[in-house]
Amino acid sequence: MDSAKSIIRARMKKSREDYFKSLSETARVNLNREIGKNILSLVPAHTCGSVAGFWPMSSEPDIRSVLETLTLQGCKALLPVTQGAGSPLSFRVWKPGDQLRENSFKTMEPLSRSPLHDPEVILVPLLAFDGRGHRLGYGAGHYDRTLSQLQKRKLNVLTIGVAFEIQRVNELPMSSYDQPLSWVVTEKKVYKFI
């Protein structure tokens, strides 16, 4: 199972990077704008409490403008903080202009002085997704552990995968600990799995 996932992970990472490199800056901005519109159609700013997003790495979709919009309209925007290998994520409040630090995974996270907060919605990065709402991440298991922990605490969290349409595959191999997504948003479509 792990070797099958590793093969797909490597292929999808290269595919997304090649796709991203092939786009002009204008095309990238337009794709991110369409993804943002689709996210905001699911998470209207006037009804949300707290939304966890992510700071984009490499060729990931850039959803920072979505977080800024939600913050300006009264939502709490959160960013994930890694606690180390094998641990779930925690989430800290983020506002535009807040200082961030680079973590060991080469993404940005809030400083420890930012308050911790539980999310109501989590925007989840991924390498691939399928038609059943299964997601393939980077292999560290942070999001699966996080979602499992939040479920054990009886927190009802909506999970929205964020991807480019080219990241959709027919079927992904799944392990018993893998957590399915509620929705996936791309630049072309909103996929519902709940």
GIKA-V683626 format. One record per residue. N is the residue number from 1. RES is the residue in three letters. NEAR is the number of other C-alpha atoms within 10 Angstrom. Layout:
n->N res->RES near->NEAR
n->N res->RES near->NEAR
This chain:
n->1 res->MET near->8
n->2 res->ASP near->11
n->3 res->SER near->8
n->4 res->ALA near->11
n->5 res->LYS near->18
n->6 res->SER near->14
n->7 res->ILE near->10
n->8 res->ILE near->18
n->9 res->ARG near->19
n->10 res->ALA near->12
n->11 res->ARG near->13
n->12 res->MET near->20
n->13 res->LYS near->19
n->14 res->LYS near->14
n->15 res->SER near->15
n->16 res->ARG near->21
n->17 res->GLU near->13
n->18 res->ASP near->12
n->19 res->TYR near->13
n->20 res->PHE near->18
n->21 res->LYS near->12
n->22 res->SER near->11
n->23 res->LEU near->12
n->24 res->SER near->10
n->25 res->GLU near->11
n->26 res->THR near->9
n->27 res->ALA near->12
n->28 res->ARG near->17
n->29 res->VAL near->14
n->30 res->ASN near->13
n->31 res->LEU near->20
n->32 res->ASN near->23
n->33 res->ARG near->18
n->34 res->GLU near->17
n->35 res->ILE near->26
n->36 res->GLY near->23
n->37 res->LYS near->16
n->38 res->ASN near->19
n->39 res->ILE near->23
n->40 res->LEU near->15
n->41 res->SER near->12
n->42 res->LEU near->12
n->43 res->VAL near->18
n->44 res->PRO near->12
n->45 res->ALA near->21
n->46 res->HIS near->10
n->47 res->THR near->11
n->48 res->CYS near->16
n->49 res->GLY near->17
n->50 res->SER near->21
n->51 res->VAL near->27
n->52 res->ALA near->24
n->53 res->GLY near->25
n->54 res->PHE near->24
n->55 res->TRP near->18
n->56 res->PRO near->15
n->57 res->MET near->13
n->58 res->SER near->11
n->59 res->SER near->16
n->60 res->GLU near->20
n->61 res->PRO near->25
n->62 res->ASP near->22
n->63 res->ILE near->19
n->64 res->ARG near->17
n->65 res->SER near->13
n->66 res->VAL near->21
n->67 res->LEU near->26
n->68 res->GLU near->17
n->69 res->THR near->16
n->70 res->LEU near->24
n->71 res->THR near->20
n->72 res->LEU near->14
n->73 res->GLN near->14
n->74 res->GLY near->14
n->75 res->CYS near->19
n->76 res->LYS near->23
n->77 res->ALA near->29
n->78 res->LEU near->30
n->79 res->LEU near->26
n->80 res->PRO near->25
n->81 res->VAL near->20
n->82 res->THR near->17
n->83 res->GLN near->12
n->84 res->GLY near->12
n->85 res->ALA near->9
n->86 res->GLY near->11
n->87 res->SER near->15
n->88 res->PRO near->21
n->89 res->LEU near->20
n->90 res->SER near->18
n->91 res->PHE near->23
n->92 res->ARG near->23
n->93 res->VAL near->23
n->94 res->TRP near->25
n->95 res->LYS near->17
n->96 res->PRO near->13
n->97 res->GLY near->7
n->98 res->ASP near->11
n->99 res->GLN near->12
n->100 res->LEU near->16
n->101 res->ARG near->12
n->102 res->GLU near->11
n->103 res->ASN near->14
n->104 res->SER near->9
n->105 res->PHE near->8
n->106 res->LYS near->12
n->107 res->THR near->17
n->108 res->MET near->19
n->109 res->GLU near->24
n->110 res->PRO near->23
n->111 res->LEU near->16
n->112 res->SER near->11
n->113 res->ARG near->8
n->114 res->SER near->17
n->115 res->PRO near->12
n->116 res->LEU near->17
n->117 res->HIS near->17
n->118 res->ASP near->18
n->119 res->PRO near->27
n->120 res->GLU near->16
n->121 res->VAL near->20
n->122 res->ILE near->25
n->123 res->LEU near->23
n->124 res->VAL near->20
n->125 res->PRO near->23
n->126 res->LEU near->22
n->127 res->LEU near->26
n->128 res->ALA near->28
n->129 res->PHE near->25
n->130 res->ASP near->18
n->131 res->GLY near->15
n->132 res->ARG near->17
n->133 res->GLY near->20
n->134 res->HIS near->22
n->135 res->ARG near->28
n->136 res->LEU near->24
n->137 res->GLY near->20
n->138 res->TYR near->17
n->139 res->GLY near->12
n->140 res->ALA near->13
n->141 res->GLY near->18
n->142 res->HIS near->20
n->143 res->TYR near->22
n->144 res->ASP near->19
n->145 res->ARG near->18
n->146 res->THR near->16
n->147 res->LEU near->23
n->148 res->SER near->15
n->149 res->GLN near->14
n->150 res->LEU near->16
n->151 res->GLN near->12
n->152 res->LYS near->9
n->153 res->ARG near->9
n->154 res->LYS near->9
n->155 res->LEU near->13
n->156 res->ASN near->12
n->157 res->VAL near->16
n->158 res->LEU near->17
n->159 res->THR near->22
n->160 res->ILE near->26
n->161 res->GLY near->25
n->162 res->VAL near->31
n->163 res->ALA near->24
n->164 res->PHE near->24
n->165 res->GLU near->18
n->166 res->ILE near->15
n->167 res->GLN near->19
n->168 res->ARG near->18
n->169 res->VAL near->14
n->170 res->ASN near->9
n->171 res->GLU near->14
n->172 res->LEU near->19
n->173 res->PRO near->14
n->174 res->MET near->16
n->175 res->SER near->10
n->176 res->SER near->5
n->177 res->TYR near->10
n->178 res->ASP near->18
n->179 res->GLN near->20
n->180 res->PRO near->21
n->181 res->LEU near->23
n->182 res->SER near->17
n->183 res->TRP near->22
n->184 res->VAL near->30
n->185 res->VAL near->25
n->186 res->THR near->24
n->187 res->GLU near->21
n->188 res->LYS near->12
n->189 res->LYS near->13
n->190 res->VAL near->18
n->191 res->TYR near->18
n->192 res->LYS near->14
n->193 res->PHE near->14
n->194 res->ILE near->11
